[in-house]
Amino acid sequence: MSIDSAAQTLDTSVRTLQRELDRAGTDFRGLASAARVQRATELLRHTNGSITRVSAELGYSSPANFARAFRKATGNGPREFRSNMSR
């Protein structure tokens, strides 16, 4: 997921997309991060895939980086998230 590919898909320039996102009070990095976290929660809820597999599917360079980002966004690590779902 890159701003270049998003701009191309929307048939606009990167700069125009950046301006529009700024006007909306957000940026591409924030939107991309939110989308990754949302997809991660879906995968953790609805699949039995390993944390390593989920992190690779989302494009993280390592499971540790995925776990750190997930914890920062949700307050729980991926394993904790799955454990809390079963309660």
Stockholm file with secondary structure:
# STOCKHOLM 1.0

chainA/1-87         MSIDSAAQTLDTSVRTLQRELDRAGTDFRGLASAARVQRATELLRHTNGSITRVSAELGYSSPANFARAFRKATGNGPREFRSNMSR
#=GR chainA/1-87 SS CCHHHHHHHTTSCHHHHHHHHHHTTCCHHHHHHHHHHHHHHHHHHHCCCCHHHHHHHTTCSSHHHHHHHHHHHHSSCHHHHHHHHTC
#=GC SS_cons        CCHHHHHHHTTSCHHHHHHHHHHTTCCHHHHHHHHHHHHHHHHHHHCCCCHHHHHHHTTCSSHHHHHHHHHHHHSSCHHHHHHHHTC
//
